Amino acid sequence: MEGKHNLVERKVIGETFFFQVGENLFVSPFSFWLEHCTGDMAFQLRKSKFRHVFGKPLKRDQCYDGVRITRTTWDYSTFCSVNPKYIAVMSESGGGGAFIVLPLNKVGRVERDAPVVAGHKAAVLDLEWCPHNDDVIASASEDCTVKVWQIPEGGLKVNLTECAADLVAHQRRVGLVKWHPSALNILVSAGSDNKIFVWNAGTSEALLEISVPDQILSASFNYNGSKLVTTCKDKMMRVFNPRTGEVLAETKAHEGSKGSQAVFAKDGKIFTTGFSRMGERQYALWDEKSIKSPLTLEEIDQSNGVLFPYYDGDTGMVYLCGKEFIYDFYRIYKLHNNGLVEVIPFTVPRKSELFQSDLYPDTPGDTPAITADDWFAGKNADPILISLQQENATAAPKVQVAVVKKSNVLDKPVGVAAASQQQQQQQQTSAPPPAQTSKPTPVVNSSDSTARQSTDVSQAAAAAAPALPPGFDPQAILDDMRKLKLIVKAHEKRIKTLEEKLSQYEANTSEEEGNDQQC
């Protein structure tokens, strides 16, 4: 027997499908291991570490309730995105597009007037958190723009309307955004104008424009971000070089007219979902080196919903979720029409309470492995892995950056450069700085330098500020604002009193009706 065996297991829980994939990612339609051998197929039962996995929804008070989920009809988005700190959900907004950002630990009922990210002029269609900064999220909208937002530490306190980067190039609505897995600030967007743009989000520059025959439905980078696979409305799946726009390979993935999805696996295989010509849902596995025919193509069921694949390269698991589901590290977030975001954690029963290294292997961290310029120049780098077993580990502090023209507004140290930069900053702090004629760097950690920069910025702002008109009285405006605040508070108290009286009146009325019925 020659060649390596390809081992797979599939589990189905409700609307979520789980595929345990081996090194070569051969997928089976059966709920036990399929051993694929050269020349023939033999079935052999094998134990799987995910064999007894089960999911159980949390209680309602441990979920997120009262979220005003958007009613926008867009079939190629899950309407939400999750990272280790926040969950973002597209929400209803009067006169524009918005999404709400909640800390993961802030469960329970969400206030109706909770602050939202509200900078788009039309509905938001897609969201994705940056893999290298848990406070940065990208959004795509019907207003033809892509915006990158910096969420304040601790979450939103007021509505956020000023974005960190405004990416404007599309001529029609933008329905997809994807971050690069290892390069800093590289973002891909696709819209209904049949265009794909590769951005440097730090400088708001479009590095590359790719024209495609029809609308892009999904996109996924490979493990080091050197290739990009897309599915298109013309039923074609294409593999691009994201630096040049060259089509490296293409084929018709699924025969159905409904949309298909694709994700790159860690070893170069491509996993797709779609529909057959008769409308049955399918999944398929492809080899990028010989993409003309699939390694396997199987039917799932007759449902109409698009299946979104989420690939976990650490464990080799593929999660297929229906619309309004999102996967986040063995946890599913399910959006309901009544405003409930249900949290469904999955458990693998184990007798030991020690750290399970096979379930929690090393995973990509938040440190980018390469800069945007180096990546676009042709360099590749795998994501930098971190161990999940580190107890009481403290995360490296985020670098505060100054937002100036052409500076990298989302910048942070890359790889080993972070350590060397910290050493240089410590040397600068301990020793008096020499006289320099060159322009100082925009990002430093020295308190003295920060104070000098703040003074310079304040002086420059004062010099550039327009002269006040004659007779302008700022104190009078402040007094008027205080008066208005007092009036608003008084009205709020009056409304609250009236609501209490109304509820008391309704309670008395219901009691009287009950007494009349008893008589």
HELIX and SHEET records of a PDB file:
HELIX    1   1 ARG A   60  GLN A   62  5                                   3    
HELIX    2   2 ALA A  372  PHE A  376  1                                   5    
HELIX    3   3 ALA A  417  SER A  430  1                                  14    
HELIX    4   4 SER A  447  ALA A  464  1                                  18    
HELIX    5   5 PRO A  474  GLN A  518  1                                  45    
SHEET    1   A 4 VAL A   8  ILE A  13  0                                        
SHEET    2   A 4 THR A  16  VAL A  21 -1                                        
SHEET    3   A 4 MET A 317  CYS A 321 -1                                        
SHEET    4   A 4 PHE A 308  ASP A 312 -1                                        
SHEET    1   B 2 LEU A  34  CYS A  37  0                                        
SHEET    2   B 2 ASP A  40  PHE A  43 -1                                        
SHEET    1   C 4 PHE A  54  GLY A  55  0                                        
SHEET    2   C 4 VAL A 341  THR A 347 -1                                        
SHEET    3   C 4 ARG A 331  LEU A 335 -1                                        
SHEET    4   C 4 PHE A 325  TYR A 327 -1                                        
SHEET    1   D 2 TYR A  64  ASP A  65  0                                        
SHEET    2   D 2 GLY A 108  ARG A 109  1                                        
SHEET    1   E 4 CYS A  80  VAL A  82  0                                        
SHEET    2   E 4 TYR A  86  SER A  91 -1                                        
SHEET    3   E 4 GLY A  97  PRO A 103 -1                                        
SHEET    4   E 4 VAL A 117  HIS A 120 -1                                        
SHEET    1   F 4 VAL A 124  TRP A 129  0                                        
SHEET    2   F 4 VAL A 136  SER A 141 -1                                        
SHEET    3   F 4 THR A 145  GLN A 150 -1                                        
SHEET    4   F 4 ALA A 165  VAL A 168 -1                                        
SHEET    1   G 4 VAL A 174  TRP A 179  0                                        
SHEET    2   G 4 ILE A 186  GLY A 191 -1                                        
SHEET    3   G 4 LYS A 195  ASN A 200 -1                                        
SHEET    4   G 4 GLU A 205  SER A 211 -1                                        
SHEET    1   H 4 ILE A 216  PHE A 221  0                                        
SHEET    2   H 4 LEU A 228  CYS A 232 -1                                        
SHEET    3   H 4 MET A 236  PHE A 240 -1                                        
SHEET    4   H 4 VAL A 247  LYS A 252 -1                                        
SHEET    1   I 4 GLN A 261  PHE A 264  0                                        
SHEET    2   I 4 LYS A 269  PHE A 275 -1                                        
SHEET    3   I 4 ARG A 281  ASP A 287 -1                                        
SHEET    4   I 4 THR A 296  GLU A 299 -1                                        
SHEET    1   J 2 THR A 363  PRO A 364  0                                        
SHEET    2   J 2 LEU A 385  ILE A 386 -1                                        
END                                                                             
